[in-house]
Amino acid sequence: MLIATKSSRIDISEEKKTKFVAQIFSKNIKIGDFLFFKGELGVGKTTFIKYLINCLQINKNLPVTEIPSPTFNLVHEYQIGELILKHYDLYRINDEKELDEIGIFEDNSKQITLIEWPEKIKNTKIKNLIYLNFEYDEDYKNRYITILSDKKIDFLDEFK
C-alpha cells in the first residue's frame, strides 16, 4: 500500500529546489529501491534524475558526468563505485512485451532502478517502490513532486 503524508508534496518550481530534493534522496535511497517518475513532458523528471545521479557521484568522490535522457536508448546504466544504477525511459514503449527485451524485470536486487513513464508497466508487483509524481499547477508556472511509497520515508521532514 502506498503511503503519502502532507509533507510529501514538495514545491520544485525553482531548479535549486529540485537539486536540493535530489541531494536528500541521494543520501536516503538504497540498493534494491525502485523509483517511479510520473508526469507530463517537460515537468522536470529527467532534470531531477540528473541531479540525483550527479549527487550519488559526488557522494562517492567521483567526477560528475553528463546524464542524458535515455528516451531513444530506453536504458542507461551507471556504475557509481560499487553501486549500479539503471535509468529507464519507457516513453517509446508501445507493447509491454518490449519491457522483457530491455531487462527491466531481471534481478534488480543489487541495483537502484529509476523508471520514467512507469504507467507502461502493467500487473507487476515491485517491492521497495518510491513513486514520484511530478505535476504543474493550473497555470503551468509552478511544479511539484508528490512522493508515495510502500515504506515509511523518514527524510520527508527535511522538505518542510
C-alpha positions in Angstrom: 0.0 0.0 0.0 1.4 3.4 -1.0 1.7 6.0 1.8 1.6 9.8 1.4 2.0 12.4 4.0 1.2 16.1 4.0 4.9 16.9 3.8 5.2 14.7 0.7 4.1 17.4 -1.8 7.2 19.5 -2.4 7.4 22.7 -4.5 10.2 22.3 -7.0 9.4 25.4 -9.1 13.0 26.7 -8.7 15.7 24.4 -10.1 17.8 24.8 -7.0 14.9 23.2 -5.0 14.9 20.3 -7.5 18.6 19.9 -6.9 18.1 20.1 -3.1 15.4 17.4 -3.1 17.6 15.2 -5.3 20.5 15.6 -2.9 18.4 14.5 0.0 17.1 11.5 -2.0 20.7 10.5 -3.0 21.6 10.1 0.7 18.5 8.0 1.5 17.8 5.6 -1.3 19.2 2.1 -1.1 20.2 -0.8 -3.3 17.0 -2.6 -4.3 14.9 0.6 -4.4 12.7 1.3 -7.4 11.9 4.9 -8.1 9.0 5.6 -10.5 8.9 9.0 -12.1 5.5 10.0 -13.5 4.5 13.3 -15.0 4.0 15.3 -18.2 6.7 16.0 -20.7 8.9 18.9 -19.5 7.8 18.8 -15.9 11.3 18.0 -14.5 11.6 14.2 -14.2 14.9 13.9 -16.2 16.3 17.1 -14.5 15.7 15.5 -11.1 17.3 12.2 -12.2 20.3 14.1 -13.5 20.8 15.8 -10.1 20.2 12.5 -8.3 22.8 10.6 -10.2 25.3 13.5 -10.0 24.8 13.7 -6.2 25.5 10.0 -5.9 28.7 10.5 -7.9 29.7 13.4 -5.7 28.9 11.3 -2.5 31.4 8.7 -3.8 34.0 11.3 -4.7 33.6 10.5 -8.4 33.6 13.0 -11.3 30.2 14.4 -12.2 29.2 13.2 -15.7 26.6 14.3 -18.2 23.3 12.5 -17.7 21.4 12.4 -21.0 17.8 11.2 -21.2 17.5 7.5 -22.3 14.4 8.3 -24.4 16.0 6.8 -27.6 18.2 4.1 -25.9 15.5 3.2 -23.4 18.1 2.5 -20.7 21.3 4.0 -19.4 23.4 2.2 -16.8 25.7 3.9 -14.4 28.4 2.4 -12.3 28.9 4.6 -9.2 31.5 2.9 -7.1 30.0 -0.4 -6.1 26.5 0.8 -7.0 24.8 0.0 -10.2 22.0 2.4 -11.2 19.7 1.8 -14.2 17.7 4.6 -15.7 14.9 3.6 -17.9 12.7 5.8 -20.1 9.6 3.9 -21.2 8.1 6.8 -23.3 8.6 5.0 -26.6 7.5 1.6 -25.4 4.3 0.5 -27.2 3.9 -3.1 -26.1 4.6 -4.4 -22.6 6.5 -7.4 -24.2 9.3 -4.9 -25.1 9.9 -4.5 -21.3 11.3 -8.0 -21.2 13.7 -7.3 -24.0 15.3 -4.3 -22.2 15.8 -6.3 -19.0 13.5 -4.3 -16.7 12.3 -7.4 -14.9 15.7 -9.1 -14.4 17.0 -9.4 -10.8 17.2 -5.8 -9.6 18.0 -6.5 -6.0 21.6 -5.4 -6.4 20.9 -2.0 -8.1 18.8 1.1 -7.9 16.3 1.3 -10.7 14.9 4.6 -12.0 11.9 4.4 -14.3 10.3 7.3 -16.2 6.8 6.6 -17.6 6.1 3.7 -15.3 2.5 3.7 -16.3 3.6 1.5 -19.3 4.2 -1.3 -16.7 1.1 -3.4 -16.0 0.4 -6.1 -13.4 3.8 -6.1 -11.8 4.3 -6.1 -8.0 7.5 -4.3 -7.2 9.0 -4.1 -3.7 10.8 -1.1 -2.3 8.9 1.3 -4.5 9.1 5.0 -4.2 6.7 6.8 -6.5 7.5 10.4 -7.5 4.6 12.2 -9.2 5.7 15.4 -11.0 3.0 18.0 -11.8 2.4 21.5 -12.8 -0.1 23.8 -11.1 -3.1 25.0 -13.1 -1.3 27.8 -14.9 1.9 25.9 -15.5 4.0 28.3 -13.5 4.9 26.1 -10.6 5.9 22.5 -10.4 5.6 19.9 -7.6 6.6 16.4 -6.6 4.3 14.2 -4.6 6.0 11.3 -3.0 4.4 7.9 -2.3 5.9 4.8 -1.0 5.1 1.3 0.3 7.5 2.1 3.2 7.8 5.0 5.6 10.1 7.7 4.2 11.6 9.5 7.3 13.5 12.1 5.3 10.4 13.9 4.0 10.5 16.1 7.1 13.6 17.8 5.6 11.5 19.4 2.9 9.1 21.4 5.2 
